[in-house]
Amino acid sequence: MKQFISVNDVPDINALVKKALAYKANPFADKALGAGKRIGLLFLNPSLRTRLSTQVAASNLGMEAIVFNVDKEGWALEFEEGAIMSGNTVEHIKDAAPILGNYFDVLAIRTFPSLNNRDDDYSEMFINQFIKYAGVPVVSLESATLHPLQSLTDIITIQEDSRLKAQDSRLKIVLTWAPHIKPLPQCVANSFAQWINKWGEADFVITHPEDYELDEQFTKGATITKNQDEALKNADYVYVKNWSTYTDYGKIYDNDPSWMLTNEKLALTNNAKVMHCLPVRRNVELSDEILDGPNSIVTQEAGNRVWAAQAVLSEILNAK
């Protein structure tokens, strides 16, 4: 693996999941693999799980991890080619990225969409400019449209669950929109859809209110419905996530509380396990009764972030 930006960089999802679960069983199995190597973790927006889990993963492999909060500690970066830098930006990515490539063996980048201009966000200019100019492998810690480490984690969490082995029929996985107080990116929803569709080992349903369609390049292959109750019937896993509008980009048209998952809604499922990427606004996106109940696997899911990152870094180090 030369980089990790989307599921398209992964030749075999199940093999990568198997490696991640092997690291979960034996975290220091390859503690010398990254000896003498450095990873730079660059954050253009805040992080908790992504930052800490990737640091732990790198440490488990013997790498030195250095964190730099670009948005708070560094110069304002310019990403546009041919820009006349007479505004607020101080340093061009063409000058910064090659230096970072000299300092580090791997760069891990977390960017974020503006939610103002869909074409700009979906061009993935920020992370693509790092890839173009850094000269070292780049790992996405979330980009403007995707969050691949989260999605790999989600499949790890599903695969380690006992019902996958015990069940004769195909799993049913549902991605359901949830209310929120502000517009959120489509990154996690896009990425989850992309990975589950490529994995291909479950019946996949996406449910959301009117006008919350996602980009078809990520959802193609899924069943899409605006009837949440219908979608939830016989589900084995329910992934809860808010996202803002894609067509009329970055908007919230309503904050309908009836879309929040509750135990009453969960009764429609096959005693489904409930997932969420975190952070979560309790009793807005997800009810306390779900998050604190026996069907929630969000803590297990978040814990698996370490093993997803470790598997990816291991693949990249072995390819260097």
ChimeraX attribute file (.defattr): number of C-alpha atoms within 10 A of each C-alpha:
attribute: neighborCount
match mode: 1-to-1
recipient: residues
	/A:1	16
	/A:2	16
	/A:3	21
	/A:4	21
	/A:5	23
	/A:6	21
	/A:7	22
	/A:8	13
	/A:9	13
	/A:10	18
	/A:11	10
	/A:12	12
	/A:13	18
	/A:14	15
	/A:15	12
	/A:16	19
	/A:17	23
	/A:18	15
	/A:19	20
	/A:20	26
	/A:21	20
	/A:22	14
	/A:23	21
	/A:24	18
	/A:25	11
	/A:26	11
	/A:27	19
	/A:28	15
	/A:29	13
	/A:30	15
	/A:31	14
	/A:32	12
	/A:33	18
	/A:34	21
	/A:35	14
	/A:36	10
	/A:37	16
	/A:38	18
	/A:39	26
	/A:40	21
	/A:41	24
	/A:42	21
	/A:43	22
	/A:44	19
	/A:45	15
	/A:46	13
	/A:47	14
	/A:48	9
	/A:49	16
	/A:50	20
	/A:51	19
	/A:52	14
	/A:53	20
	/A:54	25
	/A:55	22
	/A:56	19
	/A:57	25
	/A:58	26
	/A:59	19
	/A:60	23
	/A:61	24
	/A:62	19
	/A:63	22
	/A:64	17
	/A:65	20
	/A:66	13
	/A:67	14
	/A:68	15
	/A:69	15
	/A:70	18
	/A:71	15
	/A:72	12
	/A:73	10
	/A:74	12
	/A:75	14
	/A:76	15
	/A:77	20
	/A:78	21
	/A:79	18
	/A:80	14
	/A:81	10
	/A:82	8
	/A:83	11
	/A:84	9
	/A:85	13
	/A:86	7
	/A:87	8
	/A:88	10
	/A:89	14
	/A:90	13
	/A:91	15
	/A:92	18
	/A:93	21
	/A:94	18
	/A:95	13
	/A:96	16
	/A:97	20
	/A:98	18
	/A:99	14
	/A:100	19
	/A:101	21
	/A:102	12
	/A:103	13
	/A:104	22
	/A:105	21
	/A:106	26
	/A:107	27
	/A:108	25
	/A:109	24
	/A:110	24
	/A:111	23
	/A:112	21
	/A:113	22
	/A:114	12
	/A:115	20
	/A:116	11
	/A:117	11
	/A:118	17
	/A:119	11
	/A:120	14
	/A:121	18
	/A:122	14
	/A:123	12
	/A:124	17
	/A:125	17
	/A:126	23
	/A:127	22
	/A:128	15
	/A:129	16
	/A:130	24
	/A:131	21
	/A:132	14
	/A:133	17
	/A:134	23
	/A:135	18
	/A:136	21
	/A:137	23
	/A:138	25
	/A:139	27
	/A:140	21
	/A:141	26
	/A:142	27
	/A:143	27
	/A:144	24
	/A:145	23
	/A:146	28
	/A:147	24
	/A:148	29
	/A:149	26
	/A:150	26
	/A:151	25
	/A:152	29
	/A:153	25
	/A:154	26
	/A:155	21
	/A:156	24
	/A:157	22
	/A:158	19
	/A:159	16
	/A:160	13
	/A:161	13
	/A:162	9
	/A:163	12
	/A:164	16
	/A:165	9
	/A:166	8
	/A:167	9
	/A:168	8
	/A:169	8
	/A:170	11
	/A:171	18
	/A:172	21
	/A:173	25
	/A:174	30
	/A:175	26
	/A:176	25
	/A:177	24
	/A:178	23
	/A:179	26
	/A:180	23
	/A:181	12
	/A:182	12
	/A:183	17
	/A:184	18
	/A:185	24
	/A:186	25
	/A:187	19
	/A:188	25
	/A:189	26
	/A:190	22
	/A:191	24
	/A:192	25
	/A:193	25
	/A:194	24
	/A:195	21
	/A:196	23
	/A:197	18
	/A:198	15
	/A:199	14
	/A:200	10
	/A:201	13
	/A:202	17
	/A:203	17
	/A:204	22
	/A:205	23
	/A:206	25
	/A:207	23
	/A:208	21
	/A:209	18
	/A:210	12
	/A:211	15
	/A:212	22
	/A:213	20
	/A:214	21
	/A:215	15
	/A:216	12
	/A:217	10
	/A:218	19
	/A:219	23
	/A:220	13
	/A:221	17
	/A:222	20
	/A:223	13
	/A:224	18
	/A:225	17
	/A:226	17
	/A:227	13
	/A:228	21
	/A:229	14
	/A:230	14
	/A:231	25
	/A:232	26
	/A:233	17
	/A:234	18
	/A:235	22
	/A:236	22
	/A:237	24
	/A:238	26
	/A:239	21
	/A:240	23
	/A:241	23
	/A:242	24
	/A:243	26
	/A:244	24
	/A:245	21
	/A:246	17
	/A:247	13
	/A:248	12
	/A:249	16
	/A:250	21
	/A:251	19
	/A:252	18
	/A:253	14
	/A:254	11
	/A:255	15
	/A:256	12
	/A:257	14
	/A:258	12
	/A:259	21
	/A:260	22
	/A:261	26
	/A:262	16
	/A:263	13
	/A:264	8
	/A:265	15
	/A:266	21
	/A:267	13
	/A:268	16
	/A:269	21
	/A:270	14
	/A:271	15
	/A:272	22
	/A:273	21
	/A:274	23
	/A:275	24
	/A:276	24
	/A:277	20
	/A:278	14
	/A:279	11
	/A:280	17
	/A:281	13
	/A:282	13
	/A:283	17
	/A:284	19
	/A:285	22
	/A:286	23
	/A:287	17
	/A:288	15
	/A:289	15
	/A:290	19
	/A:291	21
	/A:292	11
	/A:293	12
	/A:294	11
	/A:295	18
	/A:296	19
	/A:297	21
	/A:298	22
	/A:299	13
	/A:300	13
	/A:301	22
	/A:302	21
	/A:303	16
	/A:304	23
	/A:305	28
	/A:306	27
	/A:307	28
	/A:308	31
	/A:309	26
	/A:310	27
	/A:311	25
	/A:312	24
	/A:313	27
	/A:314	21
	/A:315	18
	/A:316	19
	/A:317	18
	/A:318	12
	/A:319	11
	/A:320	11
